[in-house]
Amino acid sequence: MKQSKLDSGSIQWIKDNTKEFTEELIRKSELVKFFYKELEPYRIRKDKEGYKKLFNELLKKEEEKQWMKE
């Protein structure tokens, strides 16, 4: 049996709200296009902690920029 990183509540929410989930996934993937080059060294070094930390910081900055434009 395949192990999931999501709990059963999260999985159920995704099943119930597929449209919202896919819209959010698309939006975040478009934001990542802006800063993937900055993350590449962490991915190559396989530095999961550094990658995750920088990813969250950059994602937050890009979301703020997008929010300010609206």
C-alpha positions as CSV (number, residue, x, y, z in Angstrom):
1,M,0.0,0.0,0.0
2,K,1.3,3.4,-0.9
3,Q,1.9,5.8,2.0
4,S,0.6,9.4,1.6
5,K,2.1,12.5,3.2
6,L,-1.4,14.0,3.5
7,D,-3.8,13.1,6.2
8,S,-7.3,11.7,5.5
9,G,-8.9,15.1,6.1
10,S,-6.7,16.8,3.5
11,I,-7.4,14.1,1.0
12,Q,-11.1,14.4,1.5
13,W,-11.0,18.2,1.1
14,I,-9.1,17.8,-2.2
15,K,-11.8,15.3,-3.4
16,D,-14.6,17.6,-2.3
17,N,-13.0,20.8,-3.7
18,T,-11.2,19.7,-6.8
19,K,-11.8,22.9,-8.7
20,E,-10.4,25.1,-5.9
21,F,-7.4,22.7,-5.5
22,T,-6.5,22.8,-9.1
23,E,-6.9,26.6,-9.4
24,E,-4.5,27.0,-6.4
25,L,-2.1,24.5,-7.8
26,I,-2.0,26.3,-11.2
27,R,-1.6,29.7,-9.5
28,K,1.3,28.5,-7.4
29,S,3.0,26.8,-10.3
30,E,2.8,30.1,-12.3
31,L,4.4,32.0,-9.4
32,V,7.2,29.5,-9.2
33,K,8.1,30.3,-12.8
34,F,9.4,33.7,-11.5
35,F,11.9,32.3,-9.0
36,Y,12.9,28.8,-10.1
37,K,16.4,29.9,-11.0
38,E,17.0,30.9,-7.4
39,L,15.9,27.5,-6.1
40,E,18.0,25.5,-8.6
41,P,21.2,25.4,-6.6
42,Y,19.3,23.9,-3.6
43,R,17.7,21.3,-5.8
44,I,21.0,20.3,-7.3
45,R,22.7,20.0,-3.9
46,K,19.6,18.1,-2.6
47,D,19.3,20.6,0.3
48,K,15.7,20.0,1.2
49,E,15.7,22.2,4.2
50,G,17.3,25.2,2.4
51,Y,15.0,24.6,-0.6
52,K,11.9,24.5,1.5
53,K,12.8,27.6,3.5
54,L,13.7,29.7,0.4
55,F,10.7,28.4,-1.5
56,N,8.3,29.5,1.2
57,E,10.0,33.0,1.4
58,L,9.9,33.5,-2.3
59,L,6.4,32.2,-2.6
60,K,5.3,34.6,0.1
61,K,7.0,37.5,-1.7
62,E,5.4,36.6,-5.1
63,E,1.9,36.2,-3.5
64,E,2.3,39.7,-1.9
65,K,3.3,41.1,-5.3
66,Q,0.3,39.5,-6.9
67,W,-2.0,40.7,-4.2
68,M,-0.8,44.2,-4.5
69,K,-1.5,44.2,-8.3
70,E,-5.1,43.2,-7.7
